[in-house]
Amino acid sequence: MKISSSPSSRFAALISAGLLLSSGQAALVAHYRFDVDSSGTTPDSVGIGNFATLNQTSISTSAPRVGAGSLFMDGSDGSTAAPGDGAITNTTFTWTQDARTMTFWWKHAGVADNGTFISLGTNDGNGTRMDVKQGAGSDAALRVEIAGAGGQTSPTDFQDGNWHFVAVTVPNGATMADIAWYVDGSSTDLNPSNQTTAVSTGTGPLVFGDSIVDAPSANDRVPHGYLDDVQLYDTVLNSSEISFLYNNPGAVIPEPSSLALAALSLLALISFRRYQR
C-alpha cells in the first residue's frame, strides 16, 4: 500500500524543514564594513548590538575598497595596555581549536613594523593568541603569528599602495603548519614551519589595527594604512569561495542552511501552486 500526503501537507512539511535548517549556526560570525563612525563606534553588520570601539583609529571615507568607508590606522602607538589601540569589539569569541576563516582588504600607506591587521584571543600562553599582521622590517610582508609558536611569513609585499584581498584559513585542531593564506584570490606559499604548538586561541575580543599582545615591551603593533570589509567565518572556506569574495568585494558566503531554506521554499511554492490548479 502506498501512502501519500496531500499537496498542502507537503507544503507545510517543506516549510517546517526549512525553518529547522535555518536555525543552524551561521558560518559568518562577524562582518565589519567600517562604513560608519557612530559616536566612536562602528557596527558589526551580522550581530545586532555588536560593535567595535574606535581607539586611536578612525573611519576614512577617502576611496574605500567597499562601501562608504574603511578603518584608518596611522602607525603610531598610544596605549601600552592590552588590548591596545585598535578598534576593539564589545563581544568576545571562544575559539580554542575551532576552524575559522578571516578575510579582509588592506591598503598599505607606510611602513610600520609588526603592524597587526586582526588579533584574536589572549596573551595567556602558548597558542592562545593569533595575529594576522605585517612582518618585522621594511618590506610590508604578510605574516601570521601564534603565541609561543612564532610565525610564518608570506613573500607578498604590499607597498604598492593598492588595495589587496587577504584570506587566512585555520582548520580544526591546527598547528602553524596547517594555516593557509590567499592573496587576491590565489593561494600563497608561506615559509615552511615545523612548529607543533596547537592553535588554541583564548577567549577574547577581536582587535582590528593592533595586537592583544600590546604592552610596554611590545608596543609597536599598529599598522599604517586602511582596513576594509573584515569577515570572520566559523568554518574553512574553500578556494572557490575565497575567489568569489575577491571577485565580488563586499559579498558574503551564505550559510548552507540559508541555501537549503531557499531551495525548500521554492519547492514548497511550486507544490502549493500545483495544488491550487
Contacts in CASP RR format, 6 or more apart in sequence:
PFRMAT RR
TARGET T0000
AUTHOR 0000-0000-0000
METHOD contacts of the structure
MODEL  1
MKISSSPSSRFAALISAGLLLSSGQAALVAHYRFDVDSSGTTPDSVGIGN
FATLNQTSISTSAPRVGAGSLFMDGSDGSTAAPGDGAITNTTFTWTQDAR
TMTFWWKHAGVADNGTFISLGTNDGNGTRMDVKQGAGSDAALRVEIAGAG
GQTSPTDFQDGNWHFVAVTVPNGATMADIAWYVDGSSTDLNPSNQTTAVS
TGTGPLVFGDSIVDAPSANDRVPHGYLDDVQLYDTVLNSSEISFLYNNPG
AVIPEPSSLALAALSLLALISFRRYQR
5 13 0 8 1.000
6 275 0 8 1.000
7 271 0 8 1.000
7 272 0 8 1.000
7 274 0 8 1.000
7 275 0 8 1.000
8 272 0 8 1.000
8 275 0 8 1.000
10 268 0 8 1.000
10 271 0 8 1.000
11 268 0 8 1.000
11 271 0 8 1.000
11 272 0 8 1.000
11 275 0 8 1.000
14 264 0 8 1.000
14 265 0 8 1.000
14 267 0 8 1.000
14 268 0 8 1.000
14 271 0 8 1.000
15 264 0 8 1.000
15 265 0 8 1.000
15 268 0 8 1.000
17 264 0 8 1.000
18 257 0 8 1.000
18 260 0 8 1.000
18 261 0 8 1.000
18 264 0 8 1.000
18 265 0 8 1.000
19 261 0 8 1.000
21 257 0 8 1.000
21 260 0 8 1.000
21 261 0 8 1.000
21 264 0 8 1.000
22 257 0 8 1.000
22 258 0 8 1.000
22 261 0 8 1.000
23 257 0 8 1.000
24 255 0 8 1.000
24 257 0 8 1.000
25 234 0 8 1.000
25 255 0 8 1.000
26 46 0 8 1.000
26 234 0 8 1.000
26 255 0 8 1.000
26 257 0 8 1.000
27 233 0 8 1.000
27 234 0 8 1.000
27 235 0 8 1.000
27 253 0 8 1.000
27 255 0 8 1.000
27 256 0 8 1.000
28 46 0 8 1.000
28 231 0 8 1.000
28 232 0 8 1.000
28 233 0 8 1.000
28 252 0 8 1.000
28 253 0 8 1.000
28 255 0 8 1.000
29 46 0 8 1.000
29 93 0 8 1.000
29 232 0 8 1.000
29 233 0 8 1.000
29 234 0 8 1.000
30 44 0 8 1.000
30 46 0 8 1.000
30 47 0 8 1.000
30 50 0 8 1.000
30 89 0 8 1.000
30 93 0 8 1.000
30 206 0 8 1.000
30 230 0 8 1.000
30 231 0 8 1.000
30 232 0 8 1.000
31 44 0 8 1.000
31 45 0 8 1.000
31 46 0 8 1.000
31 229 0 8 1.000
31 230 0 8 1.000
31 231 0 8 1.000
31 232 0 8 1.000
31 252 0 8 1.000
32 42 0 8 1.000
32 43 0 8 1.000
32 44 0 8 1.000
32 45 0 8 1.000
32 52 0 8 1.000
32 71 0 8 1.000
32 87 0 8 1.000
32 208 0 8 1.000
32 229 0 8 1.000
32 230 0 8 1.000
33 45 0 8 1.000
33 66 0 8 1.000
33 67 0 8 1.000
33 69 0 8 1.000
33 228 0 8 1.000
33 229 0 8 1.000
33 250 0 8 1.000
34 42 0 8 1.000
34 59 0 8 1.000
34 64 0 8 1.000
34 69 0 8 1.000
34 70 0 8 1.000
34 71 0 8 1.000
34 87 0 8 1.000
34 227 0 8 1.000
34 228 0 8 1.000
34 229 0 8 1.000
34 230 0 8 1.000
35 42 0 8 1.000
35 59 0 8 1.000
35 64 0 8 1.000
35 67 0 8 1.000
35 68 0 8 1.000
35 69 0 8 1.000
36 42 0 8 1.000
36 43 0 8 1.000
36 59 0 8 1.000
36 68 0 8 1.000
37 54 0 8 1.000
37 58 0 8 1.000
37 59 0 8 1.000
38 51 0 8 1.000
40 53 0 8 1.000
40 54 0 8 1.000
41 51 0 8 1.000
41 52 0 8 1.000
41 53 0 8 1.000
41 54 0 8 1.000
42 51 0 8 1.000
42 52 0 8 1.000
42 54 0 8 1.000
42 59 0 8 1.000
42 71 0 8 1.000
42 87 0 8 1.000
43 49 0 8 1.000
43 50 0 8 1.000
43 51 0 8 1.000
44 50 0 8 1.000
44 51 0 8 1.000
44 52 0 8 1.000
44 89 0 8 1.000
44 91 0 8 1.000
49 90 0 8 1.000
50 89 0 8 1.000
50 90 0 8 1.000
50 91 0 8 1.000
51 89 0 8 1.000
51 90 0 8 1.000
52 87 0 8 1.000
52 88 0 8 1.000
52 89 0 8 1.000
52 90 0 8 1.000
52 206 0 8 1.000
52 208 0 8 1.000
53 87 0 8 1.000
53 88 0 8 1.000
53 90 0 8 1.000
54 71 0 8 1.000
54 86 0 8 1.000
54 87 0 8 1.000
55 79 0 8 1.000
55 84 0 8 1.000
55 85 0 8 1.000
55 86 0 8 1.000
55 87 0 8 1.000
55 88 0 8 1.000
55 210 0 8 1.000
56 73 0 8 1.000
56 74 0 8 1.000
56 76 0 8 1.000
56 77 0 8 1.000
56 78 0 8 1.000
56 79 0 8 1.000
56 85 0 8 1.000
56 86 0 8 1.000
56 222 0 8 1.000
57 71 0 8 1.000
57 72 0 8 1.000
57 73 0 8 1.000
57 85 0 8 1.000
57 86 0 8 1.000
57 87 0 8 1.000
57 208 0 8 1.000
57 209 0 8 1.000
58 71 0 8 1.000
58 72 0 8 1.000
59 69 0 8 1.000
59 70 0 8 1.000
59 71 0 8 1.000
59 72 0 8 1.000
60 69 0 8 1.000
60 70 0 8 1.000
60 71 0 8 1.000
60 72 0 8 1.000
60 226 0 8 1.000
61 68 0 8 1.000
61 69 0 8 1.000
64 70 0 8 1.000
64 226 0 8 1.000
64 228 0 8 1.000
65 105 0 8 1.000
65 107 0 8 1.000
65 163 0 8 1.000
65 226 0 8 1.000
65 228 0 8 1.000
65 229 0 8 1.000
65 249 0 8 1.000
66 105 0 8 1.000
66 228 0 8 1.000
66 229 0 8 1.000
66 249 0 8 1.000
66 250 0 8 1.000
67 229 0 8 1.000
67 250 0 8 1.000
69 228 0 8 1.000
70 105 0 8 1.000
70 107 0 8 1.000
70 226 0 8 1.000
70 227 0 8 1.000
70 228 0 8 1.000
71 87 0 8 1.000
71 208 0 8 1.000
71 209 0 8 1.000
71 226 0 8 1.000
71 227 0 8 1.000
71 228 0 8 1.000
72 225 0 8 1.000
72 226 0 8 1.000
73 86 0 8 1.000
73 112 0 8 1.000
73 209 0 8 1.000
73 210 0 8 1.000
73 222 0 8 1.000
73 223 0 8 1.000
73 224 0 8 1.000
73 225 0 8 1.000
73 226 0 8 1.000
73 227 0 8 1.000
74 222 0 8 1.000
74 224 0 8 1.000
74 225 0 8 1.000
75 110 0 8 1.000
75 112 0 8 1.000
75 115 0 8 1.000
75 222 0 8 1.000
75 223 0 8 1.000
75 224 0 8 1.000
75 225 0 8 1.000
76 222 0 8 1.000
77 84 0 8 1.000
77 85 0 8 1.000
77 210 0 8 1.000
77 214 0 8 1.000
77 219 0 8 1.000
77 220 0 8 1.000
77 221 0 8 1.000
77 222 0 8 1.000
78 85 0 8 1.000
78 219 0 8 1.000
78 222 0 8 1.000
79 85 0 8 1.000
79 214 0 8 1.000
79 219 0 8 1.000
80 214 0 8 1.000
80 215 0 8 1.000
80 216 0 8 1.000
80 219 0 8 1.000
81 214 0 8 1.000
81 215 0 8 1.000
82 123 0 8 1.000
82 212 0 8 1.000
82 213 0 8 1.000
82 214 0 8 1.000
82 215 0 8 1.000
83 119 0 8 1.000
83 205 0 8 1.000
83 207 0 8 1.000
83 210 0 8 1.000
83 211 0 8 1.000
83 212 0 8 1.000
83 214 0 8 1.000
84 207 0 8 1.000
84 210 0 8 1.000
84 211 0 8 1.000
84 212 0 8 1.000
84 214 0 8 1.000
84 221 0 8 1.000
85 209 0 8 1.000
85 210 0 8 1.000
85 214 0 8 1.000
85 222 0 8 1.000
86 207 0 8 1.000
86 208 0 8 1.000
86 209 0 8 1.000
86 210 0 8 1.000
86 222 0 8 1.000
87 207 0 8 1.000
87 208 0 8 1.000
87 209 0 8 1.000
88 205 0 8 1.000
88 206 0 8 1.000
88 207 0 8 1.000
88 208 0 8 1.000
89 205 0 8 1.000
89 206 0 8 1.000
89 207 0 8 1.000
90 205 0 8 1.000
91 205 0 8 1.000
92 203 0 8 1.000
92 204 0 8 1.000
92 205 0 8 1.000
93 120 0 8 1.000
93 121 0 8 1.000
93 203 0 8 1.000
93 204 0 8 1.000
93 205 0 8 1.000
93 206 0 8 1.000
94 202 0 8 1.000
94 203 0 8 1.000
94 204 0 8 1.000
95 120 0 8 1.000
95 121 0 8 1.000
95 201 0 8 1.000
95 202 0 8 1.000
95 203 0 8 1.000
96 200 0 8 1.000
96 201 0 8 1.000
96 202 0 8 1.000
97 172 0 8 1.000
97 173 0 8 1.000
97 174 0 8 1.000
97 198 0 8 1.000
97 199 0 8 1.000
97 200 0 8 1.000
97 201 0 8 1.000
98 172 0 8 1.000
98 234 0 8 1.000
99 169 0 8 1.000
99 170 0 8 1.000
99 171 0 8 1.000
99 172 0 8 1.000
99 174 0 8 1.000
99 234 0 8 1.000
99 235 0 8 1.000
99 236 0 8 1.000
100 169 0 8 1.000
100 170 0 8 1.000
100 232 0 8 1.000
100 233 0 8 1.000
100 234 0 8 1.000
100 235 0 8 1.000
100 236 0 8 1.000
101 167 0 8 1.000
101 168 0 8 1.000
101 169 0 8 1.000
101 170 0 8 1.000
101 231 0 8 1.000
101 232 0 8 1.000
101 233 0 8 1.000
101 235 0 8 1.000
101 236 0 8 1.000
101 237 0 8 1.000
101 242 0 8 1.000
102 118 0 8 1.000
102 132 0 8 1.000
102 167 0 8 1.000
102 168 0 8 1.000
102 230 0 8 1.000
102 231 0 8 1.000
102 232 0 8 1.000
102 233 0 8 1.000
103 165 0 8 1.000
103 166 0 8 1.000
103 167 0 8 1.000
103 168 0 8 1.000
103 229 0 8 1.000
103 230 0 8 1.000
103 231 0 8 1.000
103 233 0 8 1.000
103 237 0 8 1.000
103 242 0 8 1.000
103 245 0 8 1.000
104 117 0 8 1.000
104 118 0 8 1.000
104 165 0 8 1.000
104 166 0 8 1.000
104 227 0 8 1.000
104 228 0 8 1.000
104 229 0 8 1.000
104 230 0 8 1.000
104 231 0 8 1.000
105 163 0 8 1.000
105 164 0 8 1.000
105 165 0 8 1.000
105 166 0 8 1.000
105 227 0 8 1.000
105 228 0 8 1.000
105 229 0 8 1.000
105 249 0 8 1.000
106 117 0 8 1.000
106 158 0 8 1.000
106 163 0 8 1.000
106 164 0 8 1.000
106 166 0 8 1.000
106 225 0 8 1.000
106 226 0 8 1.000
106 227 0 8 1.000
106 228 0 8 1.000
107 161 0 8 1.000
107 162 0 8 1.000
107 163 0 8 1.000
107 164 0 8 1.000
107 225 0 8 1.000
107 226 0 8 1.000
107 228 0 8 1.000
108 140 0 8 1.000
108 158 0 8 1.000
108 159 0 8 1.000
108 160 0 8 1.000
108 161 0 8 1.000
108 224 0 8 1.000
108 225 0 8 1.000
109 161 0 8 1.000
109 224 0 8 1.000
109 225 0 8 1.000
109 226 0 8 1.000
110 140 0 8 1.000
110 159 0 8 1.000
110 224 0 8 1.000
110 225 0 8 1.000
111 137 0 8 1.000
111 138 0 8 1.000
111 140 0 8 1.000
111 159 0 8 1.000
111 224 0 8 1.000
112 134 0 8 1.000
112 220 0 8 1.000
112 222 0 8 1.000
112 223 0 8 1.000
112 224 0 8 1.000
113 134 0 8 1.000
113 135 0 8 1.000
113 136 0 8 1.000
113 137 0 8 1.000
113 138 0 8 1.000
113 220 0 8 1.000
114 133 0 8 1.000
114 134 0 8 1.000
114 135 0 8 1.000
114 136 0 8 1.000
114 211 0 8 1.000
114 218 0 8 1.000
114 220 0 8 1.000
114 221 0 8 1.000
115 133 0 8 1.000
115 134 0 8 1.000
115 135 0 8 1.000
115 209 0 8 1.000
115 210 0 8 1.000
115 211 0 8 1.000
115 220 0 8 1.000
115 221 0 8 1.000
115 222 0 8 1.000
115 223 0 8 1.000
115 224 0 8 1.000
116 131 0 8 1.000
116 132 0 8 1.000
116 133 0 8 1.000
116 134 0 8 1.000
116 207 0 8 1.000
116 209 0 8 1.000
116 210 0 8 1.000
116 211 0 8 1.000
116 221 0 8 1.000
116 222 0 8 1.000
116 223 0 8 1.000
117 132 0 8 1.000
117 133 0 8 1.000
117 134 0 8 1.000
117 166 0 8 1.000
117 208 0 8 1.000
117 209 0 8 1.000
117 223 0 8 1.000
117 227 0 8 1.000
118 131 0 8 1.000
118 132 0 8 1.000
118 206 0 8 1.000
118 207 0 8 1.000
118 208 0 8 1.000
118 209 0 8 1.000
118 230 0 8 1.000
119 129 0 8 1.000
119 130 0 8 1.000
119 131 0 8 1.000
119 132 0 8 1.000
119 133 0 8 1.000
119 206 0 8 1.000
119 207 0 8 1.000
119 209 0 8 1.000
119 210 0 8 1.000
119 211 0 8 1.000
119 212 0 8 1.000
119 213 0 8 1.000
119 221 0 8 1.000
120 129 0 8 1.000
120 130 0 8 1.000
120 131 0 8 1.000
120 201 0 8 1.000
120 202 0 8 1.000
120 204 0 8 1.000
120 206 0 8 1.000
120 207 0 8 1.000
120 212 0 8 1.000
121 128 0 8 1.000
121 129 0 8 1.000
121 130 0 8 1.000
121 201 0 8 1.000
121 202 0 8 1.000
121 203 0 8 1.000
121 204 0 8 1.000
121 205 0 8 1.000
121 212 0 8 1.000
122 128 0 8 1.000
122 129 0 8 1.000
122 202 0 8 1.000
122 203 0 8 1.000
122 204 0 8 1.000
122 212 0 8 1.000
123 129 0 8 1.000
123 147 0 8 1.000
123 212 0 8 1.000
123 213 0 8 1.000
123 215 0 8 1.000
124 202 0 8 1.000
125 147 0 8 1.000
125 148 0 8 1.000
126 147 0 8 1.000
126 148 0 8 1.000
126 149 0 8 1.000
126 197 0 8 1.000
126 200 0 8 1.000
127 146 0 8 1.000
127 147 0 8 1.000
127 148 0 8 1.000
127 149 0 8 1.000
127 197 0 8 1.000
127 198 0 8 1.000
127 199 0 8 1.000
127 200 0 8 1.000
127 201 0 8 1.000
128 147 0 8 1.000
128 200 0 8 1.000
128 201 0 8 1.000
128 202 0 8 1.000
129 145 0 8 1.000
129 146 0 8 1.000
129 147 0 8 1.000
129 201 0 8 1.000
129 202 0 8 1.000
129 211 0 8 1.000
129 212 0 8 1.000
129 213 0 8 1.000
130 144 0 8 1.000
130 145 0 8 1.000
130 146 0 8 1.000
130 147 0 8 1.000
130 170 0 8 1.000
130 199 0 8 1.000
130 201 0 8 1.000
131 143 0 8 1.000
131 144 0 8 1.000
131 145 0 8 1.000
131 211 0 8 1.000
131 212 0 8 1.000
131 213 0 8 1.000
131 221 0 8 1.000
132 142 0 8 1.000
132 143 0 8 1.000
132 144 0 8 1.000
132 166 0 8 1.000
132 168 0 8 1.000
133 142 0 8 1.000
133 143 0 8 1.000
133 144 0 8 1.000
133 145 0 8 1.000
133 211 0 8 1.000
133 221 0 8 1.000
133 223 0 8 1.000
134 140 0 8 1.000
134 141 0 8 1.000
134 142 0 8 1.000
134 143 0 8 1.000
134 158 0 8 1.000
134 223 0 8 1.000
135 141 0 8 1.000
135 142 0 8 1.000
135 143 0 8 1.000
135 153 0 8 1.000
139 157 0 8 1.000
139 159 0 8 1.000
140 157 0 8 1.000
140 158 0 8 1.000
140 159 0 8 1.000
141 153 0 8 1.000
141 154 0 8 1.000
141 155 0 8 1.000
141 156 0 8 1.000
141 157 0 8 1.000
141 158 0 8 1.000
142 153 0 8 1.000
142 154 0 8 1.000
142 156 0 8 1.000
142 158 0 8 1.000
142 166 0 8 1.000
142 181 0 8 1.000
142 183 0 8 1.000
142 188 0 8 1.000
143 151 0 8 1.000
143 152 0 8 1.000
143 153 0 8 1.000
143 154 0 8 1.000
144 151 0 8 1.000
144 152 0 8 1.000
144 168 0 8 1.000
144 176 0 8 1.000
144 179 0 8 1.000
144 181 0 8 1.000
144 190 0 8 1.000
145 151 0 8 1.000
146 176 0 8 1.000
146 195 0 8 1.000
146 197 0 8 1.000
146 199 0 8 1.000
147 213 0 8 1.000
148 197 0 8 1.000
149 175 0 8 1.000
149 176 0 8 1.000
149 193 0 8 1.000
149 195 0 8 1.000
149 197 0 8 1.000
150 176 0 8 1.000
150 195 0 8 1.000
151 176 0 8 1.000
151 193 0 8 1.000
151 195 0 8 1.000
152 176 0 8 1.000
152 179 0 8 1.000
152 190 0 8 1.000
152 191 0 8 1.000
152 192 0 8 1.000
152 193 0 8 1.000
153 190 0 8 1.000
153 191 0 8 1.000
154 181 0 8 1.000
154 183 0 8 1.000
154 188 0 8 1.000
154 189 0 8 1.000
154 190 0 8 1.000
154 191 0 8 1.000
155 188 0 8 1.000
155 189 0 8 1.000
156 164 0 8 1.000
156 183 0 8 1.000
156 188 0 8 1.000
158 164 0 8 1.000
163 226 0 8 1.000
163 228 0 8 1.000
164 183 0 8 1.000
164 184 0 8 1.000
165 182 0 8 1.000
165 183 0 8 1.000
165 184 0 8 1.000
165 185 0 8 1.000
165 245 0 8 1.000
165 246 0 8 1.000
165 249 0 8 1.000
166 181 0 8 1.000
166 182 0 8 1.000
166 183 0 8 1.000
167 181 0 8 1.000
167 182 0 8 1.000
167 185 0 8 1.000
167 237 0 8 1.000
167 242 0 8 1.000
167 245 0 8 1.000
167 246 0 8 1.000
168 179 0 8 1.000
168 180 0 8 1.000
168 181 0 8 1.000
168 182 0 8 1.000
169 179 0 8 1.000
169 180 0 8 1.000
169 182 0 8 1.000
169 236 0 8 1.000
169 237 0 8 1.000
170 178 0 8 1.000
170 179 0 8 1.000
170 199 0 8 1.000
170 236 0 8 1.000
171 178 0 8 1.000
171 236 0 8 1.000
173 198 0 8 1.000
173 199 0 8 1.000
174 198 0 8 1.000
174 199 0 8 1.000
175 195 0 8 1.000
175 196 0 8 1.000
175 197 0 8 1.000
175 198 0 8 1.000
175 199 0 8 1.000
176 193 0 8 1.000
176 195 0 8 1.000
176 197 0 8 1.000
176 199 0 8 1.000
177 192 0 8 1.000
177 193 0 8 1.000
177 194 0 8 1.000
177 195 0 8 1.000
178 199 0 8 1.000
179 190 0 8 1.000
179 199 0 8 1.000
180 187 0 8 1.000
180 190 0 8 1.000
181 187 0 8 1.000
181 188 0 8 1.000
181 190 0 8 1.000
182 188 0 8 1.000
182 239 0 8 1.000
182 242 0 8 1.000
182 246 0 8 1.000
184 246 0 8 1.000
185 242 0 8 1.000
185 243 0 8 1.000
185 245 0 8 1.000
185 246 0 8 1.000
185 247 0 8 1.000
186 243 0 8 1.000
187 239 0 8 1.000
204 212 0 8 1.000
206 232 0 8 1.000
208 227 0 8 1.000
208 230 0 8 1.000
209 221 0 8 1.000
209 222 0 8 1.000
209 223 0 8 1.000
209 227 0 8 1.000
210 221 0 8 1.000
210 222 0 8 1.000
211 218 0 8 1.000
211 221 0 8 1.000
213 221 0 8 1.000
214 221 0 8 1.000
229 249 0 8 1.000
229 250 0 8 1.000
231 245 0 8 1.000
231 252 0 8 1.000
233 253 0 8 1.000
237 245 0 8 1.000
237 253 0 8 1.000
241 253 0 8 1.000
244 251 0 8 1.000
244 253 0 8 1.000
245 251 0 8 1.000
245 252 0 8 1.000
245 253 0 8 1.000
END
